[in-house]
């Protein structure tokens, strides 16, 4: 995927709308070991999404601590 080695599970989790093109590479060289051919899935990097993490700590009733 995007020139890197990927597992079958990673390929199965791809959304069809994120795949830009699929490339067939014969004689890929030493980069992929002794592979006869390589399928390279070129995907678009997501522009939406992300993650947010927060942590709440009581400070009105207790001085410090994780509860």
MDTraj code that builds the backbone (N, CA, C; nanometers):
import mdtraj as md
import numpy as np

residues = "UNK UNK UNK UNK UNK UNK UNK UNK UNK UNK UNK UNK UNK UNK UNK UNK UNK UNK UNK UNK UNK UNK UNK UNK UNK UNK UNK UNK UNK UNK UNK UNK UNK UNK UNK UNK UNK UNK UNK UNK UNK UNK UNK UNK UNK UNK UNK UNK UNK UNK UNK UNK UNK UNK UNK UNK UNK UNK UNK UNK UNK UNK UNK UNK UNK UNK UNK".split()
xyz = np.array([
    [0.0838, -0.1156, 0.0000],
    [0.0000, 0.0000, 0.0000],
    [0.0895, 0.1236, 0.0000],
    [0.0743, 0.2079, -0.0999],
    [0.1579, 0.3272, -0.1149],
    [0.3075, 0.2931, -0.1108],
    [0.3445, 0.1794, -0.1708],
    [0.4842, 0.1410, -0.1789],
    [0.5375, 0.0683, -0.0575],
    [0.4526, 0.0399, 0.0405],
    [0.4953, -0.0321, 0.1605],
    [0.4263, -0.1673, 0.1656],
    [0.4865, -0.2600, 0.2345],
    [0.4295, -0.3933, 0.2496],
    [0.3082, -0.3843, 0.3417],
    [0.1984, -0.4496, 0.3027],
    [0.0757, -0.4484, 0.3819],
    [0.0249, -0.5906, 0.4006],
    [-0.0512, -0.6108, 0.5057],
    [-0.1106, -0.7414, 0.5316],
    [-0.2450, -0.7519, 0.4602],
    [-0.2969, -0.8733, 0.4555],
    [-0.4272, -0.8962, 0.3928],
    [-0.5368, -0.8218, 0.4697],
    [-0.5269, -0.8181, 0.6008],
    [-0.6265, -0.7492, 0.6826],
    [-0.6272, -0.5997, 0.6541],
    [-0.5100, -0.5400, 0.6309],
    [-0.5046, -0.3980, 0.5983],
    [-0.5684, -0.3703, 0.4629],
    [-0.5474, -0.4588, 0.3671],
    [-0.6089, -0.4409, 0.2359],
    [-0.7597, -0.4594, 0.2422],
    [-0.8072, -0.5528, 0.3241],
    [-0.9503, -0.5750, 0.3376],
    [-1.0202, -0.4583, 0.4057],
    [-0.9482, -0.3815, 0.4860],
    [-1.0099, -0.2696, 0.5569],
    [-1.0130, -0.1411, 0.4743],
    [-0.9584, -0.1447, 0.3534],
    [-0.9609, -0.0258, 0.2684],
    [-1.1021, 0.0046, 0.2214],
    [-1.1365, 0.1311, 0.2189],
    [-1.2630, 0.1745, 0.1603],
    [-1.2415, 0.1964, 0.0111],
    [-1.3360, 0.1543, -0.0728],
    [-1.3178, 0.1705, -0.2177],
    [-1.2961, 0.3146, -0.2610],
    [-1.3558, 0.4103, -0.1923],
    [-1.3391, 0.5505, -0.2326],
    [-1.2019, 0.6077, -0.1996],
    [-1.1232, 0.5379, -0.1167],
    [-0.9887, 0.5867, -0.0854],
    [-0.8833, 0.5345, -0.1822],
    [-0.9180, 0.4346, -0.2645],
    [-0.8211, 0.3790, -0.3595],
    [-0.8137, 0.4694, -0.4820],
    [-0.6954, 0.5236, -0.5059],
    [-0.6737, 0.6123, -0.6200],
    [-0.6461, 0.5321, -0.7467],
    [-0.5566, 0.4340, -0.7362],
    [-0.5252, 0.3457, -0.8484],
    [-0.4543, 0.2214, -0.7951],
    [-0.4512, 0.1171, -0.8803],
    [-0.3826, -0.0067, -0.8481],
    [-0.2754, -0.0281, -0.9534],
    [-0.1528, -0.0501, -0.9093],
    [-0.0397, -0.0672, -1.0018],
    [0.0088, -0.2118, -0.9959],
    [0.0377, -0.2686, -1.1123],
    [0.0978, -0.4021, -1.1252],
    [0.2445, -0.3809, -1.1580],
    [0.3340, -0.4295, -1.0731],
    [0.4774, -0.4105, -1.0929],
    [0.5411, -0.5472, -1.1115],
    [0.5934, -0.5725, -1.2328],
    [0.6694, -0.6958, -1.2567],
    [0.8166, -0.6676, -1.2275],
    [0.8862, -0.7677, -1.1808],
    [1.0277, -0.7551, -1.1439],
    [1.0482, -0.6387, -1.0476],
    [0.9922, -0.6459, -0.9270],
    [1.0027, -0.5339, -0.8341],
    [1.1407, -0.5129, -0.7744],
    [1.2320, -0.6050, -0.7970],
    [1.3667, -0.5868, -0.7434],
    [1.3781, -0.6385, -0.6013],
    [1.4837, -0.5987, -0.5341],
    [1.5122, -0.6481, -0.3992],
    [1.4262, -0.5848, -0.2912],
    [1.3573, -0.4781, -0.3232],
    [1.2781, -0.4085, -0.2218],
    [1.1712, -0.4983, -0.1608],
    [1.1122, -0.5879, -0.2409],
    [1.0063, -0.6761, -0.1939],
    [1.0520, -0.8209, -0.1844],
    [1.1780, -0.8447, -0.1673],
    [1.2293, -0.9793, -0.1524],
    [1.2319, -1.0512, -0.2857],
    [1.1941, -1.1753, -0.2858],
    [1.1962, -1.2554, -0.4075],
    [1.0591, -1.2608, -0.4729],
    [0.9818, -1.1554, -0.4647],
    [0.8469, -1.1543, -0.5219],
    [0.8547, -1.1510, -0.6740],
    [0.7647, -1.2271, -0.7366],
    [0.7583, -1.2293, -0.8829],
    [0.6945, -1.1008, -0.9344],
    [0.5903, -1.0562, -0.8670],
    [0.5199, -0.9334, -0.9046],
    [0.4589, -0.8718, -0.7793],
    [0.4224, -0.7445, -0.7886],
    [0.3675, -0.6720, -0.6744],
    [0.2442, -0.5950, -0.7196],
    [0.1397, -0.6012, -0.6386],
    [0.0240, -0.5135, -0.6569],
    [0.0408, -0.3977, -0.5600],
    [0.0459, -0.2768, -0.6114],
    [0.0611, -0.1588, -0.5271],
    [-0.0707, -0.0822, -0.5291],
    [-0.1369, -0.0752, -0.4138],
    [-0.2594, 0.0020, -0.4004],
    [-0.2217, 0.1434, -0.3579],
    [-0.2439, 0.2393, -0.4446],
    [-0.2165, 0.3787, -0.4133],
    [-0.3445, 0.4365, -0.3561],
    [-0.3384, 0.4784, -0.2315],
    [-0.4567, 0.5295, -0.1632],
    [-0.4375, 0.6758, -0.1277],
    [-0.5489, 0.7446, -0.1158],
    [-0.5494, 0.8858, -0.0781],
    [-0.5411, 0.8942, 0.0732],
    [-0.4570, 0.9790, 0.1247],
    [-0.4494, 0.9989, 0.2686],
    [-0.5749, 1.0717, 0.3151],
    [-0.6353, 1.0249, 0.4223],
    [-0.7597, 1.0880, 0.4675],
    [-0.7352, 1.2303, 0.5169],
    [-0.8260, 1.3191, 0.4813],
    [-0.8161, 1.4571, 0.5275],
    [-0.9110, 1.4841, 0.6430],
    [-1.0033, 1.3924, 0.6666],
    [-1.0969, 1.4062, 0.7771],
    [-1.0692, 1.2995, 0.8804],
    [-1.1125, 1.3245, 0.9995],
    [-1.0969, 1.2253, 1.1053],
    [-0.9875, 1.2657, 1.2015],
    [-0.9575, 1.1769, 1.2905],
    [-0.8568, 1.2028, 1.3918],
    [-0.9027, 1.1470, 1.5244],
    [-0.8406, 1.1891, 1.6284],
    [-0.8788, 1.1413, 1.7607],
    [-0.8579, 1.2521, 1.8626],
    [-0.9276, 1.2396, 1.9710],
    [-0.9200, 1.3355, 2.0799],
    [-0.9198, 1.2569, 2.2095],
    [-0.8295, 1.2927, 2.2991],
    [-0.8216, 1.2239, 2.4274],
    [-0.8284, 1.3262, 2.5384],
    [-0.9094, 1.2974, 2.6379],
    [-0.9190, 1.3866, 2.7534],
    [-0.9008, 1.3041, 2.8801],
    [-0.8725, 1.3733, 2.9875],
    [-0.8576, 1.3076, 3.1172],
    [-0.9215, 1.3963, 3.2221],
    [-1.0097, 1.3386, 3.2984],
    [-1.0754, 1.4161, 3.4030],
    [-1.0195, 1.3820, 3.5396],
    [-0.9958, 1.4858, 3.6181],
    [-0.9455, 1.4653, 3.7538],
    [-1.0267, 1.5530, 3.8482],
    [-1.0751, 1.4970, 3.9579],
    [-1.1490, 1.5800, 4.0540],
    [-1.0528, 1.6721, 4.1286],
    [-1.0887, 1.7974, 4.1358],
    [-1.0016, 1.8891, 4.2093],
    [-1.0803, 1.9747, 4.3092],
    [-1.2136, 1.9660, 4.3048],
    [-1.2914, 2.0465, 4.4008],
    [-1.2969, 1.9804, 4.5380],
    [-1.3137, 1.8466, 4.5404],
    [-1.3269, 1.7774, 4.6667],
    [-1.1956, 1.7179, 4.7168],
    [-1.1070, 1.6864, 4.6250],
    [-0.9807, 1.6226, 4.6617],
    [-0.8667, 1.7074, 4.6078],
    [-0.7550, 1.7036, 4.6748],
    [-0.6416, 1.7847, 4.6317],
    [-0.5830, 1.7297, 4.5011],
    [-0.5413, 1.6061, 4.4974],
    [-0.4822, 1.5447, 4.3780],
    [-0.5183, 1.3968, 4.3772],
    [-0.5123, 1.3377, 4.2603],
    [-0.5338, 1.1933, 4.2509],
    [-0.6149, 1.1567, 4.1283],
    [-0.6028, 1.0338, 4.0871],
    [-0.6820, 0.9797, 3.9776],
    [-0.7922, 0.8937, 4.0369],
    [-0.9159, 0.9270, 4.0064],
    [-1.0283, 0.8521, 4.0614],
    [-1.1182, 0.8092, 3.9497],
])
top = md.Topology()
chain = top.add_chain()
for i, resn in enumerate(residues, 1):
    res = top.add_residue(resn, chain, resSeq=i)
    for name in ("N", "CA", "C"):
        top.add_atom(name, md.element.get_by_symbol(name[0]), res)
traj = md.Trajectory(xyz[None], top)
